[in-house]
Amino acid sequence: MKYIIIILFVIMVIAQWFVPLSMIIGQENIITEGKVFKFKTAPVDPSDPFRGKYITLQFEASAFPVDSSLHLDRNEKIYVTIKEDTNGFAAIQSVSKQIPSNTMDFIEAKTSFMMSDTVVNIRYPFDRFYLEESKASEAEKAYWEAARDSTQIAYALVAVSNGKTAIKDVIVNDKSVTELVKEMNKDD
């Protein structure tokens, strides 16, 4: 009986380490092996506060016209095929209910809502960029200023591989938000 309890305990300990480790390795594989796209961000509602230790991201490429025969419901799983536009930013190529067979450049997402019978609003799985707690407030300020100012360009670098995604960084005017925070802290 003692041996069974010890064996069960060892299995439990291994499982507790295996699950988070496999999640971390999976994200790292996406970052290193996935194709990187620049998702241009859209202005953020100023009343949406910086929650916890992350920046809430919204993207310009989030609404897409679809065939009315597709019949999408709210919160339904969809597959968004993406490509680069002429400026190098991510653009939606197509939306479907089935996994695309002809490309690896697709994202498993969900419908947010239907703007009409023919336009779907997409909720991407990468709408938060997590930061170290001490840098979060300054990064939020830099990001919001860029998102509100049409002369500045803000985008997220997102690695994509077979429907899975991982945010690599958030860039404001060709600088990482973490670099902007370092510069802001040097001035203090």
C-alpha positions, 0 to 999 in steps of 0.5 A, spaced: 500 500 500 505 504 501 508 503 494 502 505 491 501 511 495 509 513 493 508 511 486 501 516 485 505 521 489 511 521 484 506 521 478 502 527 481 509 531 481 511 529 474 504 531 472 505 538 475 511 539 472 510 536 465 503 540 464 506 547 464 513 545 461 509 542 455 505 549 454 512 553 455 515 549 450 509 549 445 509 557 445 517 557 444 516 552 438 511 557 435 516 563 436 522 560 433 518 556 428 512 560 426 512 565 421 512 572 424 506 577 422 505 584 424 498 586 426 497 593 426 493 595 432 487 599 432 486 605 437 484 603 444 478 605 448 481 610 453 476 607 458 478 600 458 484 600 463 490 597 463 488 590 467 494 587 471 500 586 468 498 586 460 496 591 455 490 590 451 491 590 444 485 591 438 487 590 431 485 593 425 485 587 421 479 584 425 473 585 421 472 581 414 466 580 409 464 573 408 459 570 404 452 570 407 451 562 406 457 561 411 452 562 417 457 564 423 454 565 430 457 569 436 463 565 439 464 560 434 471 557 432 473 560 425 480 559 421 483 566 419 488 565 413 492 571 413 497 574 408 502 580 408 499 586 405 503 591 401 506 595 407 508 588 410 502 588 415 498 582 416 491 582 412 486 577 412 485 573 406 479 568 408 475 566 413 472 559 414 469 554 419 474 548 416 482 548 417 485 550 411 489 545 407 493 549 403 497 554 408 500 554 414 499 561 415 492 561 419 490 562 426 484 559 430 480 564 432 473 566 434 467 570 432 466 576 436 460 578 433 457 579 426 456 586 424 451 584 419 450 578 415 456 579 411 461 582 415 464 578 421 468 581 427 474 576 429 477 575 436 484 573 436 487 569 441 493 574 442 489 580 445 494 581 451 501 583 451 504 581 458 509 585 461 514 585 467 509 589 473 514 595 474 514 596 466 507 595 465 504 602 466 509 606 462 508 601 456 501 602 457 502 610 456 506 609 450 502 604 447 495 608 448 499 615 445 501 611 439 494 608 438 491 614 438 496 618 434 495 617 427 502 619 425 505 614 429 505 606 428 503 601 433 503 593 431 504 587 434 509 582 432 505 575 432 508 568 430 503 564 427 504 556 426 498 551 424 493 555 427 497 557 433 500 564 435 504 567 440 506 574 441 513 576 440 513 584 441 509 590 441 512 595 437 511 603 437 514 607 431 519 601 430 521 600 437 519 595 442 515 598 448 520 595 453 525 599 450 521 605 450 520 604 457 527 603 458 528 610 455 522 613 459 526 611 465 532 613 463 529 620 463 527 620 470 
